[in-house]
């Protein structure tokens, strides 16, 4: 039994050694920026910004780029690297590791920010996620030789301000504005929107016309049938008294078709049209508006 336990311990120790070996050793050539993947263009500028961060807030932050995570998750790699390298003050646990693995044809890119225990109040997990998701990733998606520098500077600006420091960098190194960089695309989208609106407006008018016609037929059909029905009854001689017949027709024209007063059918029609035109307009429901 002791023999099996001994072999198990050796196996576990071997696994730990292999995992620890996946994190590179810390070179002495640099202090804060370790570009193993060779994707950064302004290492010295970033070194200066990180020096300013330490002087203003006492936090210690390193930027590490690697070609591979060696089978580890970004969280595992950055956390292990921070522990082995001893990032941050021992008494304050105020270290920060920004890890970047560039995107390749075979693998997606990864960015991760790991914080020491003493930084979790100022930079909780949700804040670190927001920085990588909404500050770094958009810059990386733009591409270009300096996209990694822009991504780091965008994140570093937010982190510095979160920790109560001030951030100063030359204007030519400020991250690209996402809206400005896609101005041409916005122009194309606006033309597409205009064309779509015009087509939708024409189709809407056509459908409105069709609906109005359908409702007109539905509303007038009973009136037309009623008029035809009574005309047939009158032609069959249901009322032999001619004077009564005319009075009945006039009465029906008044009650059913909106005529008013006495007199011939023509005067009744003209009176009806004049009264309807003076009563108020008819609205079909069309129109447009804006809100802001």
SERO-4910 file (N, C-alpha, C, O; in steps of 0.05 Angstrom, whole numbers):
BEGIN
 pado doro    nc1    nc2    nc3   cac1   cac2   cac3    cc1    cc2    cc3    oc1    oc2    oc3
  Unk    A     17    -24      0      0      0      0     17     25      0     12     44    -14
  Unk    A     39     25     17     57     48     18     70     52     -9     76     74    -18
  Unk    A     76     30    -23     90     31    -49     72     46    -69     81     63    -83
  Unk    A     45     39    -70     27     52    -88     24     81    -82     23     98   -100
  Unk    A     22     88    -56     20    116    -48     44    131    -57     42    155    -64
  Unk    A     68    119    -55     92    132    -63     92    138    -93    100    160   -101
  Unk    A     83    119   -109     81    124   -138     61    146   -145     65    162   -163
  Unk    A     38    147   -131     19    168   -135     30    195   -129     26    214   -144
  Unk    A     45    197   -107     57    223   -100     77    232   -121     79    255   -128
  Unk    A     92    213   -131    112    219   -152     97    229   -178    107    248   -191
  Unk    A     75    216   -184     60    224   -208     49    252   -205     50    268   -224
  Unk    A     38    258   -182     27    285   -177     49    306   -178     45    327   -190
  Unk    A     72    299   -166     94    318   -167    103    323   -195    110    346   -202
  Unk    A    104    302   -212    112    305   -239     92    322   -255    101    338   -272
  Unk    A     66    319   -249     46    336   -263     50    365   -255     48    383   -272
  Unk    A     55    370   -230     59    398   -221     83    410   -234     83    434   -241
  Unk    A    104    395   -237    129    405   -249    123    412   -278    133    433   -288
  Unk    A    108    394   -292    103    399   -321     85    424   -324     89    439   -343
  Unk    A     66    428   -306     48    451   -308     64    476   -303     62    496   -317
  Unk    A     81    475   -282     96    499   -275    116    506   -297    122    530   -302
  Unk    A    125    486   -312    144    492   -333    131    505   -357    146    515   -375
  Unk    A    104    507   -358     91    519   -381     91    549   -379     86    563   -400
  Unk    A     96    560   -356     98    589   -353    127    598   -356    145    587   -342
  Unk    A    133    617   -374    161    625   -378    173    638   -354    159    650   -337
  Unk    A    199    636   -352    213    650   -331    214    680   -336    213    688   -360
  Unk    A    216    695   -316    216    724   -319    243    734   -327    263    731   -313
  Unk    A    245    746   -351    271    757   -360    279    781   -343    262    795   -331
  Unk    A    305    787   -343    315    810   -329    318    834   -347    326    856   -337
  Unk    A    313    831   -372    317    853   -391    295    874   -389    299    896   -400
  Unk    A    273    868   -377    251    887   -375    240    887   -347    246    870   -331
  Unk    A    223    908   -342    212    910   -315    182    904   -315    172    890   -297
  Unk    A    168    915   -335    139    912   -335    127    899   -360    106    887   -359
  Unk    A    141    902   -383    130    893   -409    146    869   -418    171    871   -420
  Unk    A    133    846   -424    146    822   -433    132    812   -458    113    797   -457
  Unk    A    142    821   -480    130    815   -506    142    790   -519    157    792   -538
  Unk    A    135    767   -508    146    742   -519    135    736   -547    148    723   -563
  Unk    A    111    747   -554     98    742   -580    106    762   -601     99    760   -624
  Unk    A    121    783   -593    131    804   -611    108    817   -627    108    818   -651
  Unk    A     88    827   -612     66    840   -625     64    870   -617     48    885   -629
  Unk    A     78    878   -597     77    906   -588     97    923   -603    120    914   -609
  Unk    A     89    948   -608    106    966   -624    120    987   -607    139   1000   -615
  Unk    A    109    992   -583    119   1014   -566    124   1005   -538    111   1014   -519
  Unk    A    143    986   -535    148    975   -509    157    996   -489    149    996   -466
  Unk    A    175   1014   -498    186   1034   -479    164   1053   -470    165   1062   -447
  Unk    A    146   1060   -488    124   1078   -480    107   1064   -459     99   1077   -439
  Unk    A    101   1039   -463     85   1024   -443    100   1021   -417     88   1022   -396
  Unk    A    126   1017   -418    142   1016   -393    139   1042   -377    136   1041   -353
  Unk    A    140   1064   -391    137   1090   -378    110   1093   -365    107   1104   -343
  Unk    A     89   1085   -379     62   1087   -369     58   1069   -344     45   1077   -325
  Unk    A     70   1046   -344     68   1028   -321     85   1038   -298     77   1034   -274
  Unk    A    107   1051   -303    122   1064   -282    105   1086   -269    105   1088   -244
  Unk    A     92   1102   -285     74   1123   -274     52   1111   -257     45   1122   -236
  Unk    A     41   1088   -266     20   1075   -250     30   1067   -223     16   1071   -203
  Unk    A     54   1056   -222     65   1047   -196     71   1070   -178     66   1069   -154
  Unk    A     82   1092   -189     89   1116   -173     64   1129   -162     64   1139   -139
  Unk    A     42   1129   -177     18   1143   -169      0   1126   -150    -12   1136   -132
  Unk    A      0   1099   -154    -20   1083   -140     -6   1060   -124    -20   1047   -108
  Unk    A     19   1056   -127     35   1034   -115     28   1007   -127     41    987   -120
  Unk    A      9   1005   -144      2    980   -157     24    972   -177     36    989   -190
  Unk    A     30    946   -179     50    937   -198     36    920   -220     22    900   -214
  Unk    A     40    927   -244     26    914   -267     46    906   -288     64    921   -295
  Unk    A     43    881   -297     60    871   -319     42    865   -343     19    856   -340
  Unk    A     54    868   -367     40    861   -392     56    839   -405     80    842   -410
  Unk    A     43    816   -409     56    792   -420     41    783   -445     17    779   -444
  Unk    A     56    780   -467     44    768   -491     58    741   -497     83    740   -495
  Unk    A     43    721   -503     55    695   -509     41    683   -533     19    690   -540
  Unk    A     55    665   -547     44    652   -571     26    629   -564      8    622   -580
  Unk    A     29    618   -540     13    595   -532      9    595   -502     27    604   -487
  Unk    A    -14    584   -494    -19    582   -465    -11    554   -454    -15    549   -431
  Unk    A      0    537   -471     10    511   -462    -12    493   -451     -6    478   -433
  Unk    A    -36    495   -461    -57    478   -451    -72    489   -426    -91    477   -417
  Unk    A    -63    512   -415    -76    524   -392    -98    543   -402    -97    553   -424
  Unk    A   -117    549   -384   -136    570   -390   -123    597   -385   -102    598   -371
  Unk    A   -133    618   -396   -121    645   -391   -120    651   -361   -100    663   -352
  Unk    A   -140    644   -346   -140    649   -317   -118    633   -303   -104    644   -287
  Unk    A   -115    608   -310    -94    592   -298    -66    603   -305    -49    605   -287
  Unk    A    -62    610   -330    -36    619   -339    -29    646   -325     -7    648   -314
  Unk    A    -47    665   -325    -41    691   -314    -38    689   -283    -20    702   -272
  Unk    A    -54    673   -270    -52    670   -241    -26    657   -233    -13    666   -215
  Unk    A    -19    636   -248      6    622   -242     30    640   -247     49    640   -232
  Unk    A     29    655   -268     51    673   -275     54    694   -253     76    700   -245
  Unk    A     32    705   -244     33    726   -224     45    715   -198     60    729   -184
  Unk    A     38    690   -191     49    678   -166     78    672   -169     94    678   -151
  Unk    A     86    660   -191    114    652   -195    133    676   -198    155    675   -189
  Unk    A    123    697   -211    139    720   -216    139    739   -192    156    756   -189
  Unk    A    120    735   -174    118    752   -150    111    780   -157    123    800   -147
  Unk    A     90    784   -174     81    810   -182     66    823   -159     47    811   -148
  Unk    A     73    848   -152     60    862   -131     76    862   -105     94    845   -101
  Unk    A     69    880    -88     82    882    -62     72    859    -44     48    853    -43
  Unk    A     90    847    -30     83    824    -14     62    830      8     45    814     14
  Unk    A     65    854     20     46    862     42     19    871     31     -1    870     45
  Unk    A     19    882      7     -6    893     -4    -20    875    -24    -44    879    -30
  Unk    A     -6    856    -35    -18    839    -56    -31    856    -78    -53    851    -87
  Unk    A    -16    876    -88    -27    895   -107    -16    891   -135    -11    910   -149
  Unk    A    -13    866   -143     -2    860   -170    -25    856   -190    -47    848   -183
  Unk    A    -19    863   -215    -37    860   -238    -22    847   -261      0    856   -268
  Unk    A    -34    827   -273    -22    814   -296    -41    817   -320    -64    808   -318
  Unk    A    -32    830   -341    -48    831   -366    -36    812   -386    -13    815   -395
  Unk    A    -51    791   -392    -41    770   -410    -55    772   -437    -79    776   -440
  Unk    A    -38    770   -458    -48    771   -486    -36    748   -502    -12    744   -503
  Unk    A    -54    732   -513    -46    712   -532    -57    719   -560    -81    718   -563
  Unk    A    -41    726   -579    -50    736   -605    -67    714   -619    -64    690   -615
  Unk    A    -85    724   -636   -102    706   -652    -86    695   -675    -70    709   -688
  Unk    A    -91    669   -681    -78    656   -704   -100    643   -721   -124    643   -714
  Unk    A    -92    631   -744   -111    617   -761   -123    593   -747   -146    585   -752
  Unk    A   -107    581   -729   -116    556   -716   -131    562   -689   -148    546   -682
  Unk    A   -123    583   -676   -134    589   -649   -144    617   -647   -134    636   -660
  Unk    A   -164    621   -630   -174    648   -625   -155    662   -606   -140    650   -591
  Unk    A   -156    689   -607   -140    705   -589   -152    705   -561   -176    701   -557
  Unk    A   -135    711   -541   -143    712   -513   -131    736   -500   -108    742   -504
  Unk    A   -147    750   -484   -137    771   -467   -148    767   -439   -172    759   -436
  Unk    A   -132    771   -419   -141    766   -391   -126    785   -372   -103    790   -376
  Unk    A   -141    794   -352   -129    810   -331   -132    796   -304   -155    792   -295
  Unk    A   -110    788   -292   -110    775   -266   -101    795   -245    -82    811   -249
  Unk    A   -114    795   -222   -108    815   -201   -100    800   -175   -110    778   -169
  Unk    A    -82    813   -160    -76    803   -133    -99    807   -114   -118    821   -120
  Unk    A    -97    794    -91   -119    795    -72   -124    823    -62   -147    831    -56
  Unk    A   -103    839    -60   -107    866    -51   -120    885    -71   -127    908    -64
  Unk    A   -122    876    -97   -134    893   -118   -163    886   -124   -175    899   -140
  Unk    A   -173    865   -111   -200    856   -119   -222    876   -111   -243    875   -123
  Unk    A   -216    894    -92   -236    914    -85   -238    936   -107   -260    944   -114
  Unk    A   -215    945   -117   -214    965   -138   -219    954   -166   -231    967   -183
  Unk    A   -211    929   -170   -214    917   -196   -227    889   -193   -213    869   -195
  Unk    A   -253    888   -187   -266    862   -184   -267    848   -211   -261    859   -232
  Unk    A   -276    823   -210   -276    807   -235   -293    819   -257   -285    819   -280
  Unk    A   -316    831   -249   -334    842   -270   -321    866   -283   -325    871   -307
  Unk    A   -305    881   -268   -291    904   -280   -269    895   -299   -266    906   -321
  Unk    A   -254    874   -291   -234    863   -309   -246    853   -335   -235    856   -356
  Unk    A   -269    840   -332   -282    830   -356   -291    853   -374   -287    852   -399
  Unk    A   -302    874   -363   -311    896   -378   -288    909   -393   -290    918   -416
  Unk    A   -265    911   -380   -242    924   -392   -232    907   -417   -227    918   -438
  Unk    A   -231    881   -413   -222    864   -435   -242    863   -458   -235    863   -481
  Unk    A   -267    862   -450   -289    858   -470   -295    884   -486   -299    883   -510
  Unk    A   -296    906   -472   -305    931   -484   -283    951   -490   -288    971   -504
  Unk    A   -259    947   -479   -237    965   -485   -216    952   -503   -206    964   -522
  Unk    A   -208    927   -497   -187    914   -511   -196    900   -537   -185    905   -558
  Unk    A   -216    883   -534   -225    867   -557   -233    885   -581   -225    878   -604
  Unk    A   -248    907   -578   -255    923   -601   -231    934   -616   -230    935   -640
  Unk    A   -210    941   -601   -185    951   -614   -171    928   -629   -160    933   -650
  Unk    A   -171    905   -617   -158    882   -630   -172    873   -655   -160    865   -674
  Unk    A   -198    876   -655   -214    869   -679   -209    888   -702   -213    880   -725
  Unk    A   -200    912   -697   -194    931   -718   -169    922   -734   -167    928   -758
  Unk    A   -151    907   -722   -128    897   -735   -107    920   -739   -110    942   -729
  Unk    A    -86    913   -753    -65    933   -758    -41    927   -740    -43    912   -721
  Unk    A    -18    939   -747      7    934   -733      6    943   -704     18    931   -686
  Unk    A     -9    964   -698     -9    976   -671    -35    969   -656    -40    981   -635
  Unk    A    -50    950   -665    -76    944   -651    -71    934   -623    -87    940   -605
  Unk    A    -49    919   -618    -43    909   -591    -35    932   -573    -43    932   -549
  Unk    A    -20    951   -583    -12    974   -567    -37    990   -560    -40    999   -537
  Unk    A    -55    995   -579    -79   1010   -574    -96    995   -553   -108   1008   -536
  Unk    A    -98    969   -555   -114    953   -536   -103    956   -508   -118    960   -489
  Unk    A    -76    954   -505    -63    956   -479    -67    984   -467    -74    987   -444
  Unk    A    -63   1005   -484    -66   1032   -474    -95   1038   -466   -100   1051   -446
  Unk    A   -114   1028   -481   -142   1032   -474   -148   1020   -447   -162   1032   -431
  Unk    A   -138    995   -443   -143    982   -417   -128    996   -394   -138   1000   -372
  Unk    A   -103   1004   -400    -86   1017   -380    -98   1043   -371    -96   1051   -347
  Unk    A   -110   1057   -389   -123   1083   -382   -145   1079   -362   -147   1093   -342
  Unk    A   -162   1059   -367   -184   1053   -349   -174   1044   -322   -184   1053   -301
  Unk    A   -154   1027   -322   -143   1016   -296   -131   1039   -280   -135   1040   -256
  Unk    A   -116   1056   -293   -103   1078   -279   -123   1096   -266   -120   1104   -242
  Unk    A   -144   1103   -280   -165   1121   -269   -181   1106   -247   -188   1119   -228
  Unk    A   -185   1080   -250   -199   1065   -229   -183   1065   -203   -195   1066   -182
  Unk    A   -157   1065   -205   -140   1065   -181   -134   1093   -171   -119   1095   -152
  Unk    A   -145   1113   -183   -142   1140   -173   -118   1155   -184   -111   1176   -174
  Unk    A   -106   1145   -205    -83   1159   -217    -91   1176   -241   -115   1178   -247
  Unk    A    -72   1189   -253    -77   1205   -277    -63   1192   -300    -41   1180   -297
  Unk    A    -74   1194   -324    -64   1181   -347    -56   1201   -368    -73   1217   -377
  Unk    A    -31   1200   -377    -22   1219   -398     -6   1203   -419     12   1189   -413
  Unk    A    -15   1206   -444     -1   1193   -466     -4   1211   -490    -23   1226   -493
  Unk    A     16   1210   -508     16   1227   -532     -9   1220   -549    -18   1197   -550
  Unk    A    -18   1240   -563    -43   1237   -578    -41   1216   -600    -61   1202   -606
  Unk    A    -18   1213   -612    -15   1193   -634    -16   1164   -624    -19   1146   -640
  Unk    A    -13   1161   -598    -15   1134   -586    -42   1128   -574    -47   1105   -564
  Unk    A    -60   1147   -574    -86   1142   -563   -101   1122   -580    -98   1123   -605
  Unk    A   -117   1105   -568   -132   1085   -584   -150   1097   -604   -160   1119   -601
  Unk    A   -153   1083   -626   -171   1092   -647   -200   1093   -638   -208   1076   -622
  Unk    A   -214   1112   -648   -243   1113   -642   -257   1093   -660   -253   1094   -684
  Unk    A   -273   1076   -648   -286   1055   -663   -305   1068   -683   -307   1059   -706
  Unk    A   -319   1089   -675   -338   1102   -693   -324   1116   -716   -334   1115   -739
  Unk    A   -301   1129   -711   -287   1143   -732   -275   1123   -752   -274   1128   -776
  Unk    A   -265   1101   -742   -251   1082   -760   -271   1068   -778   -263   1057   -799
  Unk    A   -296   1068   -772   -316   1056   -789   -335   1076   -802   -358   1070   -806
  Unk    A   -324   1100   -807   -341   1121   -819   -352   1113   -846   -375   1119   -852
  Unk    A   -335   1101   -863   -344   1093   -889   -367   1073   -887   -386   1074   -902
  Unk    A   -364   1054   -869   -385   1034   -865   -411   1048   -856   -433   1040   -865
  Unk    A   -408   1068   -839   -432   1082   -830   -446   1096   -853   -471   1096   -854
  Unk    A   -430   1107   -872   -442   1120   -895   -457   1100   -912   -479   1106   -921
  Unk    A   -446   1076   -916   -460   1056   -931   -485   1047   -917   -506   1043   -930
  Unk    A   -484   1044   -891   -508   1036   -877   -530   1057   -879   -553   1050   -881
  Unk    A   -522   1083   -878   -542   1104   -880   -557   1103   -907   -581   1106   -908
  Unk    A   -542   1097   -929   -555   1095   -955   -574   1071   -956   -596   1072   -966
  Unk    A   -565   1049   -944   -582   1026   -943   -607   1032   -927   -629   1023   -934
  Unk    A   -604   1047   -906   -627   1054   -889   -647   1071   -905   -671   1067   -903
  Unk    A   -636   1090   -921   -654   1108   -936   -670   1091   -957   -694   1095   -960
  Unk    A   -655   1074   -971   -669   1057   -991   -690   1040   -978   -712   1037   -989
  Unk    A   -683   1028   -956   -702   1011   -942   -727   1026   -933   -749   1017   -936
  Unk    A   -722   1051   -923   -745   1067   -915   -763   1074   -938   -788   1073   -935
  Unk    A   -752   1081   -961   -768   1088   -984   -784   1064   -993   -808   1067   -999
  Unk    A   -772   1041   -995   -786   1017  -1003   -809   1010   -983   -831   1004   -991
  Unk    A   -802   1012   -958   -822   1007   -937   -846   1026   -939   -869   1019   -935
  Unk    A   -839   1052   -945   -861   1072   -947   -879   1066   -971   -904   1068   -968
  Unk    A   -867   1059   -994   -884   1053  -1017   -901   1028  -1012   -925   1028  -1018
  Unk    A   -889   1007  -1001   -905    983   -995   -927    989   -975   -949    979   -977
  Unk    A   -921   1006   -955   -941   1014   -935   -964   1028   -948   -988   1023   -941
  Unk    A   -958   1047   -966   -980   1061   -980   -997   1042   -997  -1022   1044   -997
  Unk    A   -984   1023  -1010   -999   1003  -1026  -1017    986  -1009  -1041    982  -1015
  Unk    A  -1007    977   -987  -1023    960   -969  -1046    976   -957  -1068    966   -953
  Unk    A  -1041   1002   -950  -1062   1019   -940  -1084   1023   -961  -1108   1022   -954
  Unk    A  -1077   1026   -986  -1096   1029  -1007  -1113   1004  -1010  -1138   1006  -1013
  Unk    A  -1100    981  -1009  -1115    956  -1011  -1134    952   -988  -1157    943   -992
  Unk    A  -1125    958   -964  -1142    955   -940  -1166    973   -942  -1188    965   -935
  Unk    A  -1161    998   -951  -1184   1017   -953  -1204   1007   -973  -1228   1010   -969
  Unk    A  -1195    996   -995  -1213    986  -1015  -1229    963  -1004  -1254    961  -1009
  Unk    A  -1216    945   -990  -1230    922   -978  -1251    931   -958  -1274    921   -959
  Unk    A  -1245    950   -941  -1264    960   -922  -1287    975   -935  -1310    973   -927
  Unk    A  -1281    989   -957  -1302   1003   -972  -1322    983   -983  -1346    987   -981
  Unk    A  -1312    962   -995  -1329    941  -1006  -1346    928   -984  -1370    924   -988
  Unk    A  -1333    922   -961  -1348    909   -939  -1370    927   -928  -1392    917   -922
  Unk    A  -1364    953   -926  -1384    971   -914  -1407    978   -934  -1429    981   -925
  Unk    A  -1401    980   -959  -1421    988   -979  -1438    965   -989  -1460    969  -1000
  Unk    A  -1427    941   -987  -1442    918   -998  -1470    914   -985  -1489    911  -1000
  Unk    A  -1472    915   -958  -1499    913   -947  -1518    934   -956  -1542    929   -961
  Unk    A  -1508    959   -958  -1526    981   -967  -1535    977   -995  -1558    981  -1002
  Unk    A  -1516    968  -1012  -1524    963  -1040  -1545    941  -1043  -1564    943  -1057
  Unk    A  -1540    919  -1028  -1560    897  -1028  -1587    905  -1018  -1607    897  -1028
  Unk    A  -1587    921   -997  -1612    931   -986  -1627    947  -1006  -1652    945  -1009
  Unk    A  -1612    965  -1020  -1625    982  -1040  -1637    965  -1063  -1659    970  -1072
  Unk    A  -1621    945  -1073  -1631    927  -1094  -1655    912  -1085  -1674    908  -1100
  Unk    A  -1655    903  -1060  -1678    887  -1050  -1703    903  -1050  -1724    894  -1059
  Unk    A  -1702    928  -1040  -1726    945  -1039  -1734    954  -1067  -1758    958  -1072
  Unk    A  -1715    956  -1085  -1723    964  -1112  -1739    941  -1125  -1758    947  -1140
  Unk    A  -1731    916  -1120  -1747    894  -1131  -1775    893  -1120  -1794    887  -1134
  Unk    A  -1777    898  -1094  -1804    898  -1081  -1822    919  -1094  -1845    914  -1099
  Unk    A  -1810    942  -1098  -1826    964  -1109  -1834    958  -1138  -1857    965  -1146
  Unk    A  -1816    946  -1154  -1823    939  -1181  -1845    918  -1183  -1860    917  -1202
  Unk    A  -1847    901  -1163  -1868    881  -1164  -1896    892  -1156  -1916    878  -1158
  Unk    A  -1897    918  -1149  -1923    930  -1144  -1933    925  -1116  -1958    923  -1112
  Unk    A  -1915    922  -1097  -1925    918  -1069  -1941    942  -1060  -1959    939  -1043
  Unk    A  -1935    965  -1070  -1950    989  -1063  -1962   1000  -1089  -1949   1012  -1105
  Unk    A  -1989    995  -1092  -2003   1003  -1116  -2008   1033  -1117  -2011   1045  -1138
  Unk    A  -2010   1045  -1094  -2015   1073  -1093  -1990   1088  -1101  -1969   1086  -1087
  Unk    A  -1991   1102  -1123  -1967   1115  -1134  -1956   1136  -1115  -1932   1138  -1111
  Unk    A  -1975   1152  -1103  -1966   1173  -1086  -1952   1162  -1061  -1932   1172  -1051
  Unk    A  -1964   1141  -1050  -1952   1128  -1027  -1925   1117  -1034  -1906   1118  -1018
  Unk    A  -1923   1106  -1059  -1898   1094  -1068  -1876   1115  -1068  -1854   1110  -1058
  Unk    A  -1882   1139  -1079  -1862   1159  -1080  -1854   1169  -1052  -1831   1174  -1046
  Unk    A  -1875   1172  -1035  -1869   1180  -1008  -1851   1160   -994  -1832   1168   -980
  Unk    A  -1856   1134   -999  -1840   1113   -986  -1811   1113   -996  -1792   1111   -981
  Unk    A  -1809   1117  -1023  -1782   1119  -1034  -1766   1142  -1023  -1743   1140  -1016
  Unk    A  -1780   1166  -1020  -1767   1189  -1009  -1759   1184   -980  -1737   1192   -972
  Unk    A  -1777   1172   -966  -1771   1166   -938  -1747   1147   -935  -1730   1152   -918
  Unk    A  -1747   1127   -952  -1724   1108   -951  -1698   1121   -958  -1677   1116   -947
  Unk    A  -1700   1139   -978  -1675   1153   -986  -1665   1170   -964  -1640   1174   -961
  Unk    A  -1683   1181   -948  -1674   1198   -926  -1662   1182   -903  -1641   1188   -893
  Unk    A  -1677   1160   -896  -1668   1145   -873  -1644   1127   -878  -1627   1123   -861
  Unk    A  -1642   1116   -903  -1621   1097   -909  -1597   1110   -921  -1574   1104   -914
  Unk    A  -1602   1129   -940  -1580   1140   -955  -1572   1168   -946  -1556   1181   -959
  Unk    A  -1583   1178   -924  -1574   1203   -913  -1587   1228   -925  -1577   1250   -919
  Unk    A  -1607   1226   -942  -1620   1249   -953  -1636   1264   -932  -1643   1253   -912
  Unk    A  -1641   1290   -936  -1656   1306   -916  -1676   1323   -930  -1672   1333   -952
  Unk    A  -1699   1328   -916  -1719   1347   -926  -1736   1334   -947  -1733   1311   -953
  Unk    A  -1754   1349   -959  -1772   1340   -980  -1762   1350  -1007  -1744   1367  -1008
  Unk    A  -1773   1338  -1028  -1765   1346  -1055  -1756   1322  -1070  -1759   1300  -1061
  Unk    A  -1744   1327  -1093  -1735   1306  -1111  -1710   1293  -1101  -1698   1302  -1081
  Unk    A  -1702   1271  -1115  -1678   1257  -1107  -1653   1273  -1111  -1635   1271  -1096
  Unk    A  -1652   1289  -1132  -1628   1305  -1137  -1623   1325  -1116  -1600   1329  -1107
  Unk    A  -1644   1339  -1107  -1640   1359  -1086  -1632   1345  -1060  -1617   1356  -1044
  Unk    A  -1643   1321  -1055  -1635   1306  -1031  -1606   1299  -1032  -1592   1301  -1012
  Unk    A  -1596   1290  -1055  -1568   1283  -1057  -1550   1306  -1053  -1530   1304  -1039
  Unk    A  -1557   1329  -1065  -1540   1352  -1062  -1539   1361  -1033  -1518   1370  -1023
  Unk    A  -1562   1359  -1019  -1562   1367   -991  -1545   1348   -975  -1531   1357   -957
  Unk    A  -1546   1322   -982  -1530   1302   -968  -1500   1308   -971  -1485   1307   -952
  Unk    A  -1492   1313   -996  -1463   1318  -1001  -1454   1343   -987  -1432   1344   -977
  Unk    A  -1471   1364   -987  -1462   1388   -974  -1460   1385   -944  -1442   1396   -931
  Unk    A  -1478   1369   -932  -1477   1366   -903  -1453   1349   -895  -1440   1354   -874
  Unk    A  -1446   1328   -911  -1423   1311   -904  -1397   1326   -908  -1379   1322   -892
  Unk    A  -1395   1344   -927  -1370   1358   -932  -1365   1379   -910  -1342   1386   -905
  Unk    A  -1386   1389   -898  -1382   1410   -877  -1379   1398   -849  -1373   1413   -831
  Unk    A  -1384   1372   -846  -1383   1360   -820  -1355   1355   -809  -1352   1356   -784
  Unk    A  -1335   1349   -826  -1308   1343   -816  -1294   1325   -835  -1307   1311   -852
  Unk    A  -1267   1323   -833  -1252   1306   -852  -1251   1277   -843  -1260   1271   -821
  Unk    A  -1241   1260   -862  -1238   1232   -856  -1209   1224   -857  -1195   1232   -875
  Unk    A  -1200   1209   -837  -1172   1203   -835  -1168   1173   -838  -1183   1157   -825
  Unk    A  -1148   1165   -854  -1144   1136   -859  -1123   1123   -841  -1120   1099   -842
  Unk    A  -1110   1139   -824  -1091   1127   -806  -1062   1130   -815  -1044   1123   -800
  Unk    A  -1057   1141   -838  -1030   1145   -848  -1017   1169   -835  -1031   1186   -823
  Unk    A   -990   1172   -837   -976   1194   -826   -948   1186   -816   -940   1163   -821
  Unk    A   -935   1204   -804   -908   1198   -794   -901   1216   -771   -913   1237   -767
  Unk    A   -880   1208   -755   -871   1225   -733   -843   1218   -725   -832   1198   -735
  Unk    A   -832   1233   -707   -805   1229   -697   -805   1231   -667   -822   1244   -655
  Unk    A   -785   1217   -654   -782   1220   -626   -752   1223   -619   -735   1213   -634
  Unk    A   -746   1236   -598   -718   1240   -590   -716   1242   -560   -694   1245   -549
***
